[in-house]
Amino acid sequence: MKEVTGSCGHISDMTSREFREATARVIDWITRYFENPEEFPVLSQIQPGDIKAALPGEPPTDGRDFEAILNDFENHLVKGVTHWNHPCFFAYFPCGASGAGIIGELLSATLGLNGMIWRTSPVVTELEDISLDYLRQMLGLASDFSGVIVDTASTSSLCALAAARESLREYNIREKGMAGRDDLPPLTLYMSQEAHSSIEKDAIVLGVGQENVRKIPVDSEYRMIPVELERNILADLGNGFRPFSVVATIGTTSSTAVDPVEVIADICAERGLWLHIDAAYAGSAAILPEKRSLFAGVNRADSLVVNPHKWLFTQLDCSALYCRKPDLLKSAFSLVPEYLTSSEQDSAKNLMDYGFQLGRRFRALKLWMVINYFGSSGLQELLRRHIDLAGRLASWIEESDRFEIMAPVNFSTVCFRLNPRTHKPDTHSPPESQEAYLNELNENLLNELNTTGRVFLSHTKLDGRYTLRCAIGNVRTEEKHVRELWNLLQEQADRLTES
Amino acid sequence: MKEVTGSCGHISDMTSREFREATARVIDWITRYFENPEEFPVLSQIQPGDIKAALPGEPPTDGRDFEAILNDFENHLVKGVTHWNHPCFFAYFPCGASGAGIIGELLSATLGLNGMIWRTSPVVTELEDISLDYLRQMLGLASDFSGVIVDTASTSSLCALAAARESLREYNIREKGMAGRDDLPPLTLYMSQEAHSSIEKDAIVLGVGQENVRKIPVDSEYRMIPVELERNILADLGNGFRPFSVVATIGTTSSTAVDPVEVIADICAERGLWLHIDAAYAGSAAILPEKRSLFAGVNRADSLVVNPHKWLFTQLDCSALYCRKPDLLKSAFSLVPEYLTSSEQDSAKNLMDYGFQLGRRFRALKLWMVINYFGSSGLQELLRRHIDLAGRLASWIEESDRFEIMAPVNFSTVCFRLNPRTHKPDTHSPPESQEAYLNELNENLLNELNTTGRVFLSHTKLDGRYTLRCAIGNVRTEEKHVRELWNLLQEQADRLTES
C-alpha cells in the first residue's frame, strides 16, 4: 500500500505500515481466540439494544485510527457474538471456521473479485468448477452433475426449483409469467412435513404459493412416506393441478431423517417430476464409504444442494448447487445485456447465466484451500470423529434412566429429551398432560443449559414433543466437550426434577 | 489454535504456529500487492481451461502443507485474476478492496457467524442496523427507511419486488400462488429501457414473466420518459393487466442516467404502485451535498437499493436494501419453523424474516469498519476525487477532435467513443454504414486497449452505438492512471485510423 498520508483524516487507503500494524494485532487476537475459545460464553449474554447503546448514534465525520476501531471491536462487538467456533456450540448445524477457510476468505476479500462473467476474473469460474468437481468426486456424485457455488441453501433450492419450473417448457413461464393465464393450472410442489422452511419460502418467491406446497406425512423415523407422496400426486392430477417437483431431504433439520430417495426417484421418473435433493447438512457425510448407503438414489436426482459451510469446515457462505440439467438452469436465468457481453461468451462458462444473482464472490478459494489442507482422508477422519462423538452421547442417553433418544442418529446430530418417567410410567396423569409437562420441563432444561454460557443447543418439536438437538460439526470439538454437555445435562436435570 | 499434530495429514485444524506462519506470508503478499498492483495485467491473460490444466484433476487424499497451497495460489491462481484493485480497472462499476474492508472480512471469516436470528449472534443484527443507519444518515434518506444487508442488488431488488407483490393484499399471492386463478390478472412491472437486467431476472423468478415487464422509452439523456410510463400504465389498466411496481434507476449501468424520480413518484402515488429505486452504483454519491439534487424524490420511494460494494470501498458482497414498509417485507417472507423459534422472537429483529435467505454472513462488520476508518468526510473526499477525475477525462475528450462524449457525465463514469469523423463528416457514405463502421472501430479499440493489460474498460450500446465506458471507483485511482488511459487511447486511435 502507498505511503500517502491524508491531510485531514483518511482520504486514501491504509499505508503499508498501518495495514501491517493492524493485521499484526488482528492475527494476534485470532490466534489467542482459537487457543481458547472456551473463555467466551457460547451464547452471547447481551440484551437487545446493548450494542446500539455502546456505540455512537452517528457516523464519525473524520476518519478514526484503526487502533480505536479495533478497540471497539474487542470491547463492544465481541460481547454480541454467539461463538460458532466454541467447541460446545451444538445448536442448529454448527460450522466453525477453520484456518484454511479463514485464509481463503482473507485472500478473497483482498482481491475483491466479482466472477459475474468469465473474464471479470477467470479464476473465480475455473476454481469453482475445480473445487466443485473435487467435492463431487468425494461425494460419489455422477459426473453429469455440474455445480455452482451460491450463498445459502435457500438460494440453491430457489434456483433448482426455478429450473424445475422452467422444465415445464409447454407453459413458457419465463416469458409469459404465471398470472392471468387460462392455460396454466396451479403448480404443486411436494416435500415432507419435516422439510426445511426454505423450500416453502422458495415456493412463495416463485409464485407457487404456500397452499400448493404439499407436506407429505412422515413415518415414525420422520421420513417421507412414498405412498402418501404418490397418493397426493394422483389426487392433484385428478383435481387439475400440475405437479412439477418433489424435494427429498437427506438429513432433515429437526432430526436428520433420510427420505427414501430411491422410491421417490421412481415416482418422479414415472410422473415426469423434477427431483431436488436437500442434503445441505448431511450431504458432506457422503464422503464416507460407510455412510454412502444413506445416499442411495442421489444420482437419479435432477439437482442437489450440499453446504460445505454446514459440515465441511468451510465457514459461511458456501452452498454448492449440483444440477444434472445445467441447460435448464441456464434457460431459466440467462439474460445477457450488451454491457455484459464478452468475446468468451460462448467459449467459456459465465456464472451469471446459472442464477439470478449477478455478483459472485470468490467463494471457491476457501473451499479449495480447505480440501487441499485436510485432504479427502483428513475430512473423512474429522467427520468420523463427529459421528463417533454423537454415537457416544447417544449411548450415554440410552443407558441413562431419565433421558431418552427421540430419533435415529443417522449422522452427527442427537435428538433427545429429559423424561424422568421413562422407567416409571405415571399412571395417574393422562398422556396429554404428561407430554405438556415434559415439553415445559425440556424447554426449561434448554434455557438453563444455554444461560450457563458453557454450551449452546437448539431445539425442535418431533411429533409435538419438545426435543433438544445436539449437533456436532466443529473442527475443535472433542470428547471432553461432549462430556461437559453430558455433565451439565445431569446437573440441570437434578436441579429441575428434585423439587 | 491448539498445538495438536495429526498422525497422518491434517485431522485437526492448524496449530497456532502454522496459522501464524501462513498468515505472515499472506500478509506480506497482500502488502506487496497493494504497493504495486500495476505490476499485474489488469485483465487476466489466460485462456479458458488454463487453470484446470495447471491443477490436479482429483482432490488430494492426504492434506497438504499450507506452504504448498500458497505456492499454488501464487503460481497458478493469480494468473487467472482480473485485478479489480488495479487503479486502471475502469470496467463495469469497479470497487477495489480497502484495508478496512479486508480486515472486516478477515474478522468476519474468523468468527464465522450466521445471523439468521438475533440470538445466533446479536452483533450481526445490531451492527447491521447501526451501519445501515449511519449510511442512511450520510445518504440523506428519511428516518423511516430501515435496512438489511444482502449479497447483491439482484437479491435486494428481488426482495423489494416480492414485497411489492405482497402489497397486493387482496390477491393473497403468498398463500395462493399465481397460477390457475380466475381472480388474478397478469401483473405488470415498469422500468426504463436502460434499467438493469437484474430487474428483468427478478421478474422471471417472481413469476411475473418477461413479457409483462414494460420497458419504458428514454429521452436523449437515457432517462425514463414519464408520459410514456403513464401511457403504458393506462393502456395496461384498460387491457385488464394489474400494474404493481415501477423501478426507477438513479445511475443506470450503461450511462449512469438518472430517471426523473419526482414525477415517477407522483405517478406511483396516483396509481398506488410500489416505487423501487435502483441506485446500486450511484446511490453512494448521495453522501455529497452537491449531488443531492440528483436524488430528489428518493424519500417518496417504497424501497431503494444501494451497494457499498460498488462505490464505497467495501468489497463484494454488501448490498443495502432500504425499505419504508419493512412490515410488507416481513409479511412476504416471515415463516418461522419450530427449530428457529427463540425467546427473543418478538422483542428483537430476526434477519431471516426480511428475505428468503436464511443464512446471513456478518457483512456489516466491513461496512462499519470502512465508515469508521474513512469517516463521512473522508468518503466524501474520495468520491469527489473520482468525480473530478471523470470530469477531467470528459474535458479531454470534449477538447479532442476525434473522440466524443456519448452521455452526460452525472457521476464518475464517462461514456465515449472514437469518432474520427466528428469534425469532418463523410458525406459519401450513408449514416447507417458510418455507424456500422464506428461500431466496429470502437469494438476494435476496446479489444486493443484491454489486451495491453494496462487498462480495462467495458462497453455498452447507447441508441445502437457501440460506446466505451470508463468508470472510476477504486480507492487507489489517481490522475496519473486516468492520464495513462488517455495516452493509450491516443496511441490506439492513431494505430487504428492511420491505415
Interface residues (C-beta under 8 A of the other chain):
Chain A: M1 K2 G6 C8 G9 H10 I11 S12 D13 M14 S16 E18 F19 R20 A22 T23 A24 V26 I27 I30 T31 Y33 F34 E35 L43 S44 I46 P48 G49 D50 I51 K52 L55 G57 E58 P59 P60 T61 D62 G63 R64 F66 I69 D72 F73 L77 V78 K79 G80 V81 T82 H83 W84 N85 A91 Y92 C95 G96 A97 S98 G99 A100 G101 I102 I103 G104 E105 L106 L107 S108 A109 T110 L111 G112 L113 N114 W118 R119 T120 S121 P122 V123 E126 L127 D129 I130 D133 Y134 L135 Q137 M138 D151 T152 A153 S154 T155 L158 A162 I173 R174 E175 K176 G177 M178 A179 G180 R181 L184 P185 P186 L187 H196 S197 S198 E200 K201 D202 A203 I204 V205 L206 G207 V208 G209 Q210 E211 N212 G240 F241 R242 T253 S254 H309 F313 Q315 L316 D317 S319 A332 F333 L335 V336 P337 E338 Y339 L340 S343 E344 S347 A348 F356 Q357 L358 G359 R361 L365 K366 M369 I371 N372 Y373 F374 G375 S376 S377 G378 E381 L382 R385 N447 S458 H459 T460 K461 R469 V475 R476
Chain B: M1 K2 G6 C8 G9 H10 I11 S12 D13 M14 S16 E18 F19 R20 A22 T23 A24 V26 I27 I30 T31 Y33 F34 E35 L43 S44 I46 P48 G49 D50 I51 K52 L55 G57 E58 P59 P60 T61 D62 G63 R64 F66 I69 D72 F73 L77 V78 K79 G80 V81 T82 H83 W84 N85 A91 Y92 C95 G96 A97 S98 G99 A100 G101 I102 I103 G104 E105 L106 L107 S108 A109 T110 L111 G112 L113 N114 W118 R119 T120 S121 P122 V123 E126 L127 D129 I130 D133 Y134 L135 Q137 M138 D151 T152 A153 S154 T155 L158 A162 I173 R174 E175 K176 G177 M178 A179 G180 R181 L184 P185 P186 L187 H196 S197 S198 E200 K201 D202 A203 I204 V205 L206 G207 V208 G209 Q210 E211 N212 G240 F241 R242 T253 S254 H309 F313 Q315 L316 D317 S319 A332 F333 L335 V336 P337 E338 Y339 L340 S343 E344 S347 A348 F356 Q357 L358 G359 R361 L365 K366 M369 I371 N372 Y373 F374 G375 S376 S377 G378 E381 L382 R385 N447 S458 H459 T460 K461 R469 V475 R476
